[in-house]
Amino acid sequence: MSAATPTASAQFLRENEIRRGSELLFFAYSRVVRSVDERLGANSIGRAHHRALYFIGRHPDISVSELLAILSVTKQSLGRVLTELEGRGLIQARVGDRDRRQRLLRLTGKGYALDHELFNASRDIMAAASTRAGQQAVSGFWAVLEGLIPDAERARIHSWRENSVPPGEHP
């Protein structure tokens, strides 16, 4: 934490303190997203494509229904994104082993390369901020972020994280 960053006051649950946290979250998110946007534009894809690539890369052979649950988008919207990613050779779909109606998604080599490039665009920003804040602050930040997620979704996220592939690695 820098000298310019005050600690939370004893009234950290008052409206002005919560607004400060909301504003910091907004500005931080904007900075991280902007670091990726240029690379998305260069590849003529948007943030929805990025989110799909990220989670498909972290969970090879994820089903379309699982991806829908993660992204909380309509089936139609996700369908457009997946069709475009597949057409560009960034993802491939196959029929499920047990359920032939199921579509399982994974990144191609080209898809992994783009996912890695997009991850690298934000990694340095996140790493520098985490280094400045320190381990204890990062743990506290994660706790706050997890607290923003409803309990049912948090359990699902924990199970996904335990079974995910690290960015930049692929099976």
ROKOLLO-700358 format. One line per 3 residues: number of its first residue (from 1); their letters; for each residue x, y, z of N, C-alpha, C. Coordinates in nm, 4 decimals. Layout:
% residues N
NUM	A	X/Y/Z/X/Y/Z/X/Y/Z ~ ...;
% end
This chain:
% residues 171
1	MSA	0.0858/-0.1170/0.0000/0.0000/0.0000/0.0000/0.0904/0.1233/0.0000 ~ 0.0634/0.2203/-0.0859/0.1452/0.3402/-0.0924/0.1055/0.4364/0.0191 ~ 0.1918/0.5350/0.0422/0.1644/0.6343/0.1462/0.0374/0.7135/0.1146;
4	ATP	0.0009/0.7225/-0.0139/-0.1179/0.7986/-0.0543/-0.2465/0.7182/-0.0350 ~ -0.2341/0.5899/-0.0076/-0.3522/0.5061/0.0083/-0.3828/0.4904/0.1560 ~ -0.4882/0.5574/0.2027/-0.5217/0.5438/0.3451/-0.5837/0.4075/0.3736;
7	TAS	-0.5727/0.3646/0.4961/-0.6395/0.2410/0.5348/-0.7874/0.2718/0.5527 ~ -0.8679/0.1674/0.5540/-1.0115/0.1859/0.5745/-1.0336/0.2440/0.7135 ~ -1.1267/0.3349/0.7219/-1.1562/0.3959/0.8517/-1.2394/0.2993/0.9354;
10	AQF	-1.2565/0.3315/1.0616/-1.3397/0.2500/1.1498/-1.4854/0.2513/1.1037 ~ -1.5216/0.3477/1.0195/-1.6579/0.3561/0.9651/-1.6629/0.2989/0.8235 ~ -1.5893/0.1911/0.7988/-1.5756/0.1378/0.6633/-1.7060/0.0894/0.6018;
13	LRE	-1.8127/0.0798/0.6803/-1.9420/0.0385/0.6262/-2.0353/0.1558/0.5980 ~ -1.9901/0.2750/0.6231/-2.0727/0.3920/0.5916/-2.0748/0.4146/0.4412 ~ -2.1800/0.4856/0.3979/-2.2005/0.5030/0.2538/-2.0791/0.5626/0.1829;
16	NEI	-2.0189/0.6675/0.2389/-1.9064/0.7296/0.1672/-1.7869/0.6345/0.1560 ~ -1.7675/0.5469/0.2524/-1.6583/0.4493/0.2458/-1.6898/0.3410/0.1422 ~ -1.8144/0.2969/0.1391/-1.8537/0.1960/0.0402/-1.8458/0.2556/-0.1000;
19	RRG	-1.8867/0.3816/-0.1146/-1.8742/0.4483/-0.2451/-1.7280/0.4572/-0.2878 ~ -1.6392/0.4855/-0.1945/-1.4958/0.4923/-0.2266/-1.4490/0.3569/-0.2800 ~ -1.4896/0.2491/-0.2130/-1.4527/0.1155/-0.2602/-1.5104/0.0855/-0.3968;
22	SEL	-1.6351/0.1260/-0.4197/-1.6986/0.1045/-0.5506/-1.6250/0.1812/-0.6598 ~ -1.5873/0.3048/-0.6298/-1.5145/0.3855/-0.7281/-1.3776/0.3252/-0.7571 ~ -1.3072/0.2815/-0.6535/-1.1765/0.2196/-0.6754/-1.1893/0.0928/-0.7597;
25	LFF	-1.2924/0.0137/-0.7324/-1.3156/-0.1077/-0.8091/-1.3423/-0.0734/-0.9558 ~ -1.4238/0.0294/-0.9794/-1.4533/0.0721/-1.1158/-1.3258/0.1160/-1.1888 ~ -1.2478/0.2058/-1.1266/-1.1280/0.2573/-1.1933/-1.0223/0.1487/-1.2145;
28	AYS	-1.0092/0.0590/-1.1179/-0.9133/-0.0504/-1.1325/-0.9555/-0.1434/-1.2459 ~ -1.0836/-0.1794/-1.2487/-1.1344/-0.2663/-1.3547/-1.1148/-0.2002/-1.4914 ~ -1.1435/-0.0716/-1.4987/-1.1270/0.0007/-1.6255/-0.9827/-0.0047/-1.6731;
31	RVV	-0.8875/0.0102/-1.5822/-0.7454/0.0065/-1.6187/-0.7067/-0.1306/-1.6712 ~ -0.7482/-0.2335/-1.6028/-0.7135/-0.3689/-1.6457/-0.7778/-0.4002/-1.7808 ~ -0.9030/-0.3636/-1.7980/-0.9739/-0.3908/-1.9234/-0.9111/-0.3124/-2.0383;
34	RSV	-0.8748/-0.1878/-2.0145/-0.8110/-0.1075/-2.1205/-0.6803/-0.1712/-2.1663 ~ -0.6089/-0.2358/-2.0749/-0.4824/-0.2988/-2.1130/-0.5039/-0.4126/-2.2128 ~ -0.6218/-0.4707/-2.2114/-0.6547/-0.5823/-2.3007/-0.7255/-0.5332/-2.4270;
37	DER	-0.8005/-0.4238/-2.4173/-0.8838/-0.3762/-2.5282/-0.8062/-0.3543/-2.6579 ~ -0.6857/-0.3015/-2.6495/-0.6073/-0.2757/-2.7703/-0.5804/-0.4061/-2.8451 ~ -0.5462/-0.5093/-2.7715/-0.5192/-0.6391/-2.8345/-0.6474/-0.7024/-2.8886;
40	LGA	-0.7587/-0.6800/-2.8187/-0.8867/-0.7289/-2.8701/-0.9187/-0.6605/-3.0024 ~ -0.9004/-0.5284/-3.0067/-0.9271/-0.4524/-3.1291/-0.8397/-0.4979/-3.2443 ~ -0.7133/-0.5247/-3.2153/-0.6213/-0.5707/-3.3191/-0.6649/-0.7053/-3.3758;
43	NSI	-0.7377/-0.7824/-3.2965/-0.7867/-0.9131/-3.3413/-0.9333/-0.9083/-3.3840 ~ -0.9900/-0.7879/-3.3861/-1.1294/-0.7656/-3.4265/-1.2285/-0.8508/-3.3474 ~ -1.2037/-0.8609/-3.2170/-1.2972/-0.9299/-3.1294/-1.3236/-0.8405/-3.0083;
46	GRA	-1.4290/-0.8726/-2.9353/-1.4678/-0.7906/-2.8219/-1.4486/-0.8605/-2.6882 ~ -1.4973/-0.7936/-2.5859/-1.4816/-0.8442/-2.4494/-1.5564/-0.9752/-2.4269 ~ -1.6690/-0.9938/-2.4923/-1.7428/-1.1198/-2.4782/-1.6584/-1.2357/-2.5316;
49	HHR	-1.5890/-1.2131/-2.6418/-1.5000/-1.3151/-2.6975/-1.3871/-1.3444/-2.5993 ~ -1.3344/-1.2380/-2.5400/-1.2252/-1.2528/-2.4443/-1.2675/-1.3385/-2.3256 ~ -1.3842/-1.3098/-2.2701/-1.4324/-1.3876/-2.1547/-1.4505/-1.5343/-2.1928;
52	ALY	-1.5063/-1.5588/-2.3107/-1.5256/-1.6973/-2.3555/-1.3908/-1.7663/-2.3734 ~ -1.2965/-1.7008/-2.4399/-1.1631/-1.7590/-2.4581/-1.0986/-1.7913/-2.3241 ~ -1.1090/-1.6979/-2.2311/-1.0458/-1.7162/-2.1004/-1.0981/-1.8419/-2.0316;
55	FIG	-1.2301/-1.8548/-2.0206/-1.2856/-1.9678/-1.9462/-1.2752/-2.0993/-2.0231 ~ -1.2808/-2.0953/-2.1548/-1.2596/-2.2175/-2.2327/-1.1151/-2.2628/-2.2154 ~ -1.0230/-2.1675/-2.2135/-0.8820/-2.2007/-2.1946/-0.8523/-2.2566/-2.0565;
58	RHP	-0.9194/-2.2041/-1.9552/-0.8975/-2.2507/-1.8180/-0.9679/-2.3830/-1.7911 ~ -1.0680/-2.4165/-1.8719/-1.1472/-2.5381/-1.8502/-1.1676/-2.6118/-1.9824 ~ -1.0610/-2.6748/-2.0363/-1.0760/-2.7474/-2.1621/-1.1885/-2.8501/-2.1526;
61	DIS	-1.2633/-2.8611/-2.2593/-1.3798/-2.9497/-2.2693/-1.4953/-2.9039/-2.1812 ~ -1.5031/-2.7739/-2.1580/-1.6181/-2.7176/-2.0866/-1.7391/-2.7265/-2.1784 ~ -1.8532/-2.7557/-2.1197/-1.9747/-2.7643/-2.2014/-2.0300/-2.6233/-2.2242;
64	VSE	-2.1076/-2.6100/-2.3282/-2.1709/-2.4818/-2.3576/-2.2586/-2.4396/-2.2402 ~ -2.3302/-2.5339/-2.1794/-2.4174/-2.4980/-2.0665/-2.3363/-2.4504/-1.9462 ~ -2.2207/-2.5107/-1.9203/-2.1345/-2.4628/-1.8114/-2.0833/-2.3220/-1.8408;
67	LLA	-2.0454/-2.2986/-1.9656/-1.9970/-2.1667/-2.0040/-2.1075/-2.0631/-1.9926 ~ -2.2283/-2.0996/-2.0295/-2.3432/-2.0095/-2.0132/-2.3604/-1.9707/-1.8661 ~ -2.3466/-2.0682/-1.7772/-2.3614/-2.0415/-1.6332/-2.2524/-1.9475/-1.5828;
70	ILS	-2.1299/-1.9650/-1.6293/-2.0188/-1.8797/-1.5860/-2.0389/-1.7367/-1.6347 ~ -2.0714/-1.7230/-1.7616/-2.0765/-1.5907/-1.8238/-2.2086/-1.5174/-1.7996 ~ -2.3119/-1.5895/-1.7629/-2.4438/-1.5294/-1.7391/-2.4896/-1.4455/-1.8581;
73	VTK	-2.4839/-1.5055/-1.9758/-2.5325/-1.4403/-2.0977/-2.6396/-1.5290/-2.1594 ~ -2.7084/-1.4767/-2.2592/-2.8109/-1.5566/-2.3253/-2.7452/-1.6603/-2.4155 ~ -2.8180/-1.7649/-2.4410/-2.7697/-1.8701/-2.5291/-2.7431/-1.8142/-2.6688;
76	QSL	-2.8310/-1.7256/-2.7143/-2.8165/-1.6636/-2.8461/-2.6886/-1.5805/-2.8532 ~ -2.6636/-1.5006/-2.7509/-2.5441/-1.4165/-2.7475/-2.4177/-1.5020/-2.7465 ~ -2.4154/-1.6032/-2.6619/-2.2985/-1.6914/-2.6567/-2.2820/-1.7654/-2.7887;
79	GRV	-2.3935/-1.8054/-2.8492/-2.3866/-1.8750/-2.9781/-2.3154/-1.7933/-3.0841 ~ -2.3462/-1.6642/-3.0890/-2.2789/-1.5758/-3.1864/-2.1285/-1.5708/-3.1601 ~ -2.0916/-1.5568/-3.0339/-1.9503/-1.5483/-2.9966/-1.8783/-1.6784/-3.0324;
82	LTE	-1.9382/-1.7915/-2.9970/-1.8740/-1.9203/-3.0235/-1.8618/-1.9481/-3.1728 ~ -1.9639/-1.9114/-3.2492/-1.9585/-1.9298/-3.3945/-1.8426/-1.8502/-3.4532 ~ -1.8261/-1.7274/-3.4072/-1.7166/-1.6447/-3.4574/-1.5808/-1.6996/-3.4157;
85	LEG	-1.5678/-1.7401/-3.2897/-1.4393/-1.7947/-3.2426/-1.4043/-1.9237/-3.3162 ~ -1.5044/-2.0061/-3.3408/-1.4808/-2.1315/-3.4132/-1.4427/-2.1021/-3.5586 ~ -1.5113/-2.0055/-3.6195/-1.4813/-1.9673/-3.7573/-1.3415/-1.9109/-3.7748;
88	RGL	-1.2887/-1.8488/-3.6714/-1.1528/-1.7936/-3.6759/-1.0471/-1.8972/-3.6375 ~ -1.0909/-2.0167/-3.6060/-0.9961/-2.1221/-3.5705/-0.9380/-2.1076/-3.4309 ~ -1.0109/-2.0387/-3.3414/-0.9615/-2.0165/-3.2055/-1.0141/-2.1206/-3.1067;
91	IQA	-1.1301/-2.1795/-3.1370/-1.1856/-2.2846/-3.0526/-1.2318/-2.3991/-3.1405 ~ -1.2478/-2.5133/-3.0778/-1.3085/-2.6271/-3.1470/-1.4129/-2.6867/-3.0547 ~ -1.5153/-2.7413/-3.1152/-1.6246/-2.8037/-3.0397/-1.6322/-2.9492/-3.0805;
94	RVG	-1.6654/-3.0309/-2.9820/-1.6869/-3.1719/-3.0118/-1.8097/-3.2190/-2.9351 ~ -1.8626/-3.3296/-2.9763/-1.9805/-3.3877/-2.9131/-1.9369/-3.4516/-2.7809 ~ -2.0229/-3.4414/-2.6805/-1.9942/-3.4993/-2.5499/-1.9791/-3.6499/-2.5544;
97	DRD	-1.8997/-3.7048/-2.4626/-1.8763/-3.8487/-2.4575/-2.0007/-3.9252/-2.4127 ~ -2.0676/-3.8740/-2.3097/-2.1840/-3.9424/-2.2538/-2.3160/-3.8920/-2.3115 ~ -2.3191/-3.7662/-2.3480/-2.4422/-3.7057/-2.3997/-2.4119/-3.6460/-2.5356;
100	RRQ	-2.4649/-3.7060/-2.6392/-2.4353/-3.6628/-2.7762/-2.4917/-3.5248/-2.8079 ~ -2.5845/-3.4762/-2.7248/-2.6391/-3.3412/-2.7458/-2.5452/-3.2345/-2.6912 ~ -2.4548/-3.2755/-2.6071/-2.3635/-3.1815/-2.5406/-2.2513/-3.1403/-2.6360;
103	RLL	-2.2176/-3.0104/-2.6329/-2.1025/-2.9599/-2.7085/-1.9932/-2.9236/-2.6098 ~ -1.8757/-2.9838/-2.6259/-1.7621/-2.9570/-2.5395/-1.6635/-2.8681/-2.6154 ~ -1.6160/-2.7645/-2.5470/-1.5333/-2.6625/-2.6112/-1.3905/-2.6657/-2.5583;
106	RLT	-1.2978/-2.6374/-2.6480/-1.1590/-2.6206/-2.6070/-1.0907/-2.5281/-2.7059 ~ -0.9823/-2.4662/-2.6605/-0.9072/-2.3768/-2.7472/-0.8195/-2.4572/-2.8415 ~ -0.7958/-2.4021/-2.9588/-0.6973/-2.4572/-3.0514/-0.5616/-2.3987/-3.0127;
109	GKG	-0.4572/-2.4407/-3.0784/-0.3254/-2.3818/-3.0534/-0.3268/-2.2310/-3.0758 ~ -0.3929/-2.1891/-3.1808/-0.4074/-2.0461/-3.2112/-0.4867/-1.9761/-3.1005 ~ -0.5886/-2.0428/-3.0488/-0.6692/-1.9871/-2.9407/-0.5887/-1.9719/-2.8128;
112	YAL	-0.5064/-2.0734/-2.7822/-0.4211/-2.0641/-2.6629/-0.3211/-1.9495/-2.6755 ~ -0.2668/-1.9310/-2.7937/-0.1710/-1.8219/-2.8142/-0.2379/-1.6867/-2.7898 ~ -0.3585/-1.6688/-2.8418/-0.4292/-1.5422/-2.8209/-0.4684/-1.5255/-2.6743;
115	DHE	-0.5165/-1.6315/-2.6109/-0.5518/-1.6246/-2.4689/-0.4302/-1.5830/-2.3858 ~ -0.3161/-1.6407/-2.4154/-0.1929/-1.6079/-2.3430/-0.1541/-1.4609/-2.3656 ~ -0.1657/-1.4152/-2.4879/-0.1356/-1.2750/-2.5193/-0.2276/-1.1803/-2.4417;
118	LFN	-0.3560/-1.2127/-2.4373/-0.4521/-1.1284/-2.3659/-0.4263/-1.1312/-2.2158 ~ -0.3941/-1.2483/-2.1625/-0.3626/-1.2584/-2.0195/-0.2390/-1.1752/-1.9862 ~ -0.1373/-1.1834/-2.0706/-0.0141/-1.1078/-2.0462/-0.0378/-0.9574/-2.0446;
121	ASR	-0.1383/-0.9116/-2.1192/-0.1674/-0.7682/-2.1245/-0.2082/-0.7146/-1.9880 ~ -0.2709/-0.7961/-1.9056/-0.3137/-0.7496/-1.7731/-0.2275/-0.8032/-1.6594 ~ -0.1537/-0.9086/-1.6851/-0.0744/-0.9725/-1.5794/0.0218/-0.8757/-1.5114;
124	DIM	0.0959/-0.8005/-1.5887/0.1956/-0.7105/-1.5301/0.1309/-0.6030/-1.4436 ~ 0.0164/-0.5527/-1.4860/-0.0564/-0.4519/-1.4073/-0.1013/-0.5124/-1.2751 ~ -0.1591/-0.6320/-1.2806/-0.2059/-0.6996/-1.1601/-0.0888/-0.7351/-1.0686;
127	AAA	0.0201/-0.7843/-1.1259/0.1359/-0.8242/-1.0458/0.1994/-0.7031/-0.9774 ~ 0.2130/-0.5921/-1.0490/0.2735/-0.4721/-0.9898/0.1879/-0.4186/-0.8750 ~ 0.0570/-0.4141/-0.8957/-0.0321/-0.3654/-0.7900/-0.0280/-0.4591/-0.6696;
130	STR	-0.0253/-0.5882/-0.6930/-0.0207/-0.6858/-0.5841/0.1109/-0.6757/-0.5074 ~ 0.2197/-0.6565/-0.5790/0.3501/-0.6412/-0.5139/0.3511/-0.5188/-0.4239 ~ 0.2980/-0.4079/-0.4746/0.2932/-0.2851/-0.3941/0.2073/-0.3038/-0.2690;
133	AGQ	0.0967/-0.3742/-0.2824/0.0034/-0.3903/-0.1705/0.0528/-0.4927/-0.0693 ~ 0.1161/-0.5981/-0.1144/0.1648/-0.7026/-0.0256/0.0674/-0.8175/-0.0120 ~ 0.1204/-0.9292/0.0370/0.0429/-1.0528/0.0448/-0.0830/-1.0398/0.1289;
136	QAV	-0.0728/-0.9766/0.2442/-0.1892/-0.9651/0.3325/-0.3004/-0.8823/0.2667 ~ -0.2626/-0.7737/0.2008/-0.3621/-0.6896/0.1339/-0.4279/-0.7649/0.0182 ~ -0.3486/-0.8407/-0.0560/-0.4041/-0.9178/-0.1676/-0.5039/-1.0207/-0.1141;
139	SGF	-0.4702/-1.0877/-0.0058/-0.5628/-1.1839/0.0543/-0.6920/-1.1146/0.0979 ~ -0.6799/-0.9972/0.1560/-0.7985/-0.9205/0.1954/-0.8812/-0.8783/0.0753 ~ -0.8154/-0.8366/-0.0309/-0.8834/-0.7979/-0.1540/-0.9605/-0.9167/-0.2109;
142	WAV	-0.8962/-1.0334/-0.2143/-0.9638/-1.1530/-0.2633/-1.0847/-1.1854/-0.1768 ~ -1.0705/-1.1696/-0.0465/-1.1823/-1.1979/0.0442/-1.3003/-1.1052/0.0154 ~ -1.2720/-0.9782/-0.0095/-1.3798/-0.8834/-0.0427/-1.4442/-0.9227/-0.1754;
145	LEG	-1.3631/-0.9528/-0.2761/-1.4185/-0.9926/-0.4056/-1.5040/-1.1181/-0.3919 ~ -1.4561/-1.2169/-0.3186/-1.5353/-1.3392/-0.2983/-1.6640/-1.3084/-0.2234 ~ -1.6587/-1.2126/-0.1312/-1.7783/-1.1739/-0.0579/-1.8837/-1.1091/-0.1452;
148	LIP	-1.8442/-1.0559/-0.2598/-1.9387/-0.9956/-0.3539/-2.0137/-1.1006/-0.4352 ~ -1.9652/-1.2225/-0.4330/-2.0236/-1.3306/-0.5127/-2.1223/-1.4079/-0.4255 ~ -2.2445/-1.4325/-0.4758/-2.3418/-1.5109/-0.3981/-2.2860/-1.6485/-0.3596;
151	DAE	-2.3275/-1.6991/-0.2452/-2.2754/-1.8257/-0.1925/-2.2795/-1.9398/-0.2935 ~ -2.3932/-1.9580/-0.3607/-2.4068/-2.0694/-0.4557/-2.3054/-2.0573/-0.5696 ~ -2.2852/-1.9387/-0.6182/-2.1877/-1.9185/-0.7262/-2.0453/-1.9337/-0.6752;
154	RAR	-2.0199/-1.8915/-0.5524/-1.8858/-1.9001/-0.4943/-1.8413/-2.0462/-0.4865 ~ -1.9304/-2.1354/-0.4449/-1.8964/-2.2776/-0.4377/-1.8618/-2.3315/-0.5764 ~ -1.9380/-2.2902/-0.6760/-1.9122/-2.3337/-0.8135/-1.7775/-2.2798/-0.8618;
157	IHS	-1.7479/-2.1551/-0.8288/-1.6208/-2.0943/-0.8696/-1.5035/-2.1667/-0.8063 ~ -1.5155/-2.2025/-0.6789/-1.4079/-2.2761/-0.6126/-1.3825/-2.4105/-0.6810 ~ -1.4891/-2.4805/-0.7192/-1.4706/-2.6096/-0.7854/-1.4082/-2.5903/-0.9241;
160	WRE	-1.4474/-2.4855/-0.9951/-1.3871/-2.4583/-1.1260/-1.2395/-2.4265/-1.1110 ~ -1.2052/-2.3445/-1.0122/-1.0665/-2.3038/-0.9929/-0.9788/-2.4244/-0.9634 ~ -1.0301/-2.5177/-0.8832/-0.9539/-2.6371/-0.8489/-0.9268/-2.7246/-0.9707;
163	NSV	-1.0125/-2.7175/-1.0712/-0.9997/-2.8021/-1.1895/-0.9579/-2.7246/-1.3132 ~ -0.8992/-2.6076/-1.2958/-0.8664/-2.5247/-1.4118/-0.7212/-2.5427/-1.4530 ~ -0.6951/-2.5077/-1.5766/-0.5609/-2.5121/-1.6336/-0.5016/-2.3724/-1.6195;
166	PPG	-0.3793/-2.3600/-1.5686/-0.3174/-2.2276/-1.5562/-0.3070/-2.1577/-1.6924 ~ -0.3258/-2.0255/-1.6954/-0.3124/-1.9522/-1.8220/-0.1762/-1.9792/-1.8858 ~ -0.1770/-1.9918/-2.0161/-0.0514/-2.0157/-2.0877/-0.0177/-2.1633/-2.1019;
169	EHP	-0.0809/-2.2488/-2.0226/-0.0594/-2.3925/-2.0349/-0.1815/-2.4522/-2.1017 ~ -0.1602/-2.5558/-2.1787/-0.2748/-2.6248/-2.2374/-0.2433/-2.7712/-2.2527 ~ -0.3498/-2.8504/-2.2447/-0.3317/-2.9956/-2.2515/-0.2897/-3.0427/-2.3894;
% end
